[in-house]
Amino acid sequence: MAVRAFDYACSKGHITEHFTSSMEEEITCPECGLLSSRQISTPQVKLEGLTGDFPGAYRKWEAVRQEKMTIENKRNS
């Protein structure tokens, strides 16, 4: 089972990041000792700097476009 970082929050508002398995729903708050529940974290999205596109999508579009242009150029010659 993979271990990764999750955010947990207790009823007193303490938020902590803890490395646990995805099955771990609650942990003990390291600051106050109360139970802390796992929170839904904001997803990390990386966009291409100039266009705002997703890098993988842009690269795929560019590769497909280049392939089509190569085929078209061969047909026209």
C-alpha positions in Angstrom: 0.0 0.0 0.0 1.4 3.4 -1.0 2.1 6.0 1.5 1.6 9.7 0.6 1.0 13.1 2.2 -2.5 14.0 3.3 -3.9 17.1 5.1 -5.7 16.5 8.4 -7.6 19.0 10.5 -8.9 18.7 14.1 -11.9 20.4 15.7 -9.7 23.2 17.1 -8.6 24.2 13.6 -5.1 22.7 13.6 -4.1 21.6 10.1 -1.2 19.2 9.7 0.3 17.3 6.8 0.9 13.6 7.5 2.3 10.7 5.5 -0.1 7.9 5.7 -1.8 5.2 3.6 -4.9 6.2 1.7 -7.0 4.0 4.1 -6.1 6.2 7.1 -9.2 8.5 7.6 -8.2 9.9 11.1 -5.1 10.6 13.0 -4.2 12.1 16.4 -3.5 15.8 16.2 0.1 16.4 17.0 -0.7 19.8 18.6 -3.7 19.1 20.9 -4.2 15.3 20.8 -7.7 15.4 19.4 -8.8 13.3 16.4 -8.0 14.9 13.1 -10.0 14.0 10.0 -8.4 13.8 6.5 -9.3 16.8 4.4 -9.8 17.1 0.6 -6.8 18.8 -0.7 -6.6 21.2 -3.6 -5.4 19.5 -6.7 -2.1 20.6 -8.2 -2.4 21.6 -11.8 0.5 22.6 -14.0 -0.3 24.7 -17.0 2.0 25.8 -19.9 3.3 29.3 -19.2 2.4 31.1 -22.4 -0.8 29.5 -23.6 -2.3 28.2 -20.3 -2.8 24.7 -21.9 -1.9 21.5 -20.1 1.6 20.6 -21.2 0.8 17.0 -22.1 -2.2 18.0 -24.2 -0.3 20.6 -26.1 2.6 18.2 -26.9 0.1 15.6 -28.1 -1.7 18.1 -30.3 1.6 19.3 -31.7 2.8 15.8 -32.5 -0.5 14.9 -34.2 -0.4 18.1 -36.1 3.2 17.5 -37.2 2.4 14.0 -38.3 -0.6 15.3 -40.4 1.5 18.0 -42.0 4.2 15.4 -42.9 1.6 13.1 -44.5 0.0 16.1 -46.4 3.4 17.3 -47.6 4.2 13.8 -49.0 0.9 13.7 -50.8 1.4 17.1 -52.4 4.9 16.3 -53.6 
